[in-house]
Amino acid sequence: MACLLAWSPEALEDVELIASFVERGSLWYVKIVASKIVSTAEFIPLNPEIGPMHPLKG
């Protein structure tokens, strides 16, 4: 079951800061890095059970 992806203002700011840092080194790499961050984030709601399952503590 797919979920909705909602970017928080803090998350968007983090992506912008990462892009600004990478941009200092290469305009070409900043496009790749930003694209990878967004595509990975968009993949998660489509596959909510991806990754290892950890038992809940408590």
N, CA and C atoms as an extended XYZ file, in Angstrom:
174
Properties=species:S:1:pos:R:3:atomname:S:1:resname:S:1:resid:I:1 pbc="F F F"
N         0.844       -1.177        0.000 N   MET     1
C         0.000        0.000        0.000 CA  MET     1
C         0.891        1.243        0.000 C   MET     1
N         0.676        2.102       -0.964 N   ALA     2
C         1.486        3.313       -1.067 CA  ALA     2
C         1.039        4.358       -0.039 C   ALA     2
N         1.998        5.107        0.438 N   CYS     3
C         1.734        6.182        1.402 CA  CYS     3
C         2.018        7.514        0.731 C   CYS     3
N         1.643        8.575        1.385 N   LEU     4
C         1.878        9.916        0.874 CA  LEU     4
C         3.199       10.446        1.411 C   LEU     4
N         3.972       11.050        0.541 N   LEU     5
C         5.225       11.674        0.949 CA  LEU     5
C         4.975       13.151        1.188 C   LEU     5
N         5.254       13.606        2.387 N   ALA     6
C         5.108       15.024        2.717 CA  ALA     6
C         6.457       15.533        3.220 C   ALA     6
N         7.018       16.498        2.525 N   TRP     7
C         8.310       17.070        2.909 CA  TRP     7
C         8.083       18.112        3.997 C   TRP     7
N         8.794       17.979        5.086 N   SER     8
C         8.737       18.995        6.134 CA  SER     8
C         9.606       20.174        5.707 C   SER     8
N         9.346       21.355        6.250 N   PRO     9
C        10.214       22.498        5.930 CA  PRO     9
C        11.677       22.226        6.278 C   PRO     9
N        11.899       21.509        7.377 N   GLU    10
C        13.273       21.181        7.780 CA  GLU    10
C        13.939       20.260        6.769 C   GLU    10
N        13.189       19.295        6.248 N   ALA    11
C        13.746       18.369        5.262 CA  ALA    11
C        14.109       19.107        3.981 C   ALA    11
N        13.231       19.994        3.541 N   LEU    12
C        13.521       20.776        2.333 CA  LEU    12
C        14.746       21.662        2.538 C   LEU    12
N        14.848       22.239        3.719 N   GLU    13
C        16.016       23.070        4.025 CA  GLU    13
C        17.289       22.233        4.022 C   GLU    13
N        17.220       21.028        4.572 N   ASP    14
C        18.384       20.140        4.575 CA  ASP    14
C        18.829       19.802        3.159 C   ASP    14
N        17.874       19.498        2.286 N   VAL    15
C        18.219       19.180        0.896 CA  VAL    15
C        18.860       20.397        0.230 C   VAL    15
N        18.324       21.570        0.490 N   GLU    16
C        18.909       22.794       -0.075 CA  GLU    16
C        20.326       23.027        0.447 C   GLU    16
N        20.549       22.763        1.737 N   LEU    17
C        21.896       22.940        2.300 CA  LEU    17
C        22.877       21.937        1.710 C   LEU    17
N        22.425       20.701        1.547 N   ILE    18
C        23.284       19.677        0.932 CA  ILE    18
C        23.626       20.093       -0.495 C   ILE    18
N        22.610       20.536       -1.243 N   ALA    19
C        22.840       20.958       -2.626 CA  ALA    19
C        23.801       22.146       -2.693 C   ALA    19
N        23.649       23.090       -1.786 N   SER    20
C        24.552       24.245       -1.764 CA  SER    20
C        25.992       23.820       -1.502 C   SER    20
N        26.165       22.864       -0.592 N   PHE    21
C        27.512       22.375       -0.281 CA  PHE    21
C        28.125       21.662       -1.484 C   PHE    21
N        27.351       20.768       -2.104 N   VAL    22
C        27.869       20.013       -3.252 CA  VAL    22
C        28.130       20.949       -4.427 C   VAL    22
N        27.299       21.972       -4.577 N   GLU    23
C        27.430       22.917       -5.685 CA  GLU    23
C        28.767       23.649       -5.664 C   GLU    23
N        29.326       23.817       -4.485 N   ARG    24
C        30.640       24.474       -4.387 CA  ARG    24
C        31.708       23.714       -5.159 C   ARG    24
N        31.530       22.390       -5.220 N   GLY    25
C        32.510       21.572       -5.908 CA  GLY    25
C        32.191       21.338       -7.372 C   GLY    25
N        30.898       21.190       -7.689 N   SER    26
C        30.553       20.847       -9.061 CA  SER    26
C        29.065       21.060       -9.329 C   SER    26
N        28.766       21.837      -10.347 N   LEU    27
C        27.378       22.016      -10.755 CA  LEU    27
C        26.798       20.718      -11.309 C   LEU    27
N        27.645       19.911      -11.931 N   TRP    28
C        27.207       18.638      -12.495 CA  TRP    28
C        26.806       17.682      -11.379 C   TRP    28
N        27.622       17.566      -10.341 N   TYR    29
C        27.326       16.644       -9.246 CA  TYR    29
C        26.121       17.077       -8.417 C   TYR    29
N        25.878       18.375       -8.302 N   VAL    30
C        24.746       18.824       -7.498 CA  VAL    30
C        23.437       18.336       -8.114 C   VAL    30
N        23.341       18.311       -9.416 N   LYS    31
C        22.134       17.795      -10.073 CA  LYS    31
C        21.947       16.315       -9.785 C   LYS    31
N        23.031       15.565       -9.807 N   ILE    32
C        22.967       14.128       -9.546 CA  ILE    32
C        22.571       13.866       -8.094 C   ILE    32
N        23.209       14.561       -7.168 N   VAL    33
C        22.942       14.351       -5.742 CA  VAL    33
C        21.510       14.736       -5.394 C   VAL    33
N        21.068       15.897       -5.827 N   ALA    34
C        19.713       16.344       -5.527 CA  ALA    34
C        18.681       15.402       -6.136 C   ALA    34
N        18.919       14.967       -7.354 N   SER    35
C        18.010       14.032       -8.014 CA  SER    35
C        17.940       12.706       -7.262 C   SER    35
N        19.081       12.223       -6.802 N   LYS    36
C        19.121       10.953       -6.066 CA  LYS    36
C        18.380       11.073       -4.729 C   LYS    36
N        18.542       12.181       -4.033 N   ILE    37
C        17.842       12.384       -2.757 CA  ILE    37
C        16.335       12.363       -2.983 C   ILE    37
N        15.867       13.109       -3.982 N   VAL    38
C        14.432       13.187       -4.251 CA  VAL    38
C        13.891       11.841       -4.721 C   VAL    38
N        14.569       11.170       -5.631 N   SER    39
C        14.066        9.891       -6.138 CA  SER    39
C        14.043        8.827       -5.043 C   SER    39
N        15.026        8.842       -4.170 N   THR    40
C        15.035        7.882       -3.058 CA  THR    40
C        13.888        8.165       -2.101 C   THR    40
N        13.670        9.442       -1.789 N   ALA    41
C        12.569        9.802       -0.892 CA  ALA    41
C        11.222        9.433       -1.503 C   ALA    41
N        11.062        9.622       -2.804 N   GLU    42
C         9.799        9.285       -3.459 CA  GLU    42
C         9.586        7.776       -3.565 C   GLU    42
N        10.651        7.002       -3.516 N   PHE    43
C        10.565        5.545       -3.595 CA  PHE    43
C        10.041        4.940       -2.288 C   PHE    43
N        10.359        5.557       -1.164 N   ILE    44
C        10.012        5.009        0.153 CA  ILE    44
C         8.501        4.839        0.339 C   ILE    44
N         7.668        5.845        0.047 N   PRO    45
C         6.228        5.642        0.246 CA  PRO    45
C         5.632        4.550       -0.649 C   PRO    45
N         6.252        4.312       -1.784 N   LEU    46
C         5.763        3.271       -2.679 CA  LEU    46
C         6.131        1.884       -2.178 C   LEU    46
N         7.108        1.806       -1.290 N   ASN    47
C         7.610        0.542       -0.750 CA  ASN    47
C         7.819        0.669        0.757 C   ASN    47
N         6.741        0.860        1.527 N   PRO    48
C         6.886        1.157        2.958 CA  PRO    48
C         7.511        0.027        3.781 C   PRO    48
N         7.526       -1.170        3.245 N   GLU    49
C         8.091       -2.293        4.005 CA  GLU    49
C         9.527       -2.606        3.604 C   GLU    49
N        10.144       -1.733        2.850 N   ILE    50
C        11.517       -1.950        2.419 CA  ILE    50
C        12.454       -1.832        3.616 C   ILE    50
N        13.491       -2.582        3.612 N   GLY    51
C        14.479       -2.501        4.693 CA  GLY    51
C        14.210       -3.527        5.776 C   GLY    51
N        15.138       -3.625        6.713 N   PRO    52
C        14.991       -4.627        7.773 CA  PRO    52
C        13.873       -4.251        8.746 C   PRO    52
N        13.234       -5.273        9.273 N   MET    53
C        12.207       -5.081       10.283 CA  MET    53
C        12.839       -5.316       11.652 C   MET    53
N        12.668       -4.390       12.554 N   HIS    54
C        13.226       -4.501       13.888 CA  HIS    54
C        12.090       -4.666       14.890 C   HIS    54
N        12.260       -5.558       15.846 N   PRO    55
C        11.190       -5.709       16.849 CA  PRO    55
C        11.080       -4.450       17.716 C   PRO    55
N         9.873       -4.150       18.108 N   LEU    56
C         9.654       -2.995       18.977 CA  LEU    56
C        10.113       -3.321       20.381 C   LEU    56
N        10.790       -2.382       21.005 N   LYS    57
C        11.225       -2.564       22.385 CA  LYS    57
C        10.175       -1.957       23.303 C   LYS    57
N        10.003       -2.593       24.439 N   GLY    58
C         9.070       -1.966       25.359 CA  GLY    58
C         8.292       -2.902       26.098 C   GLY    58
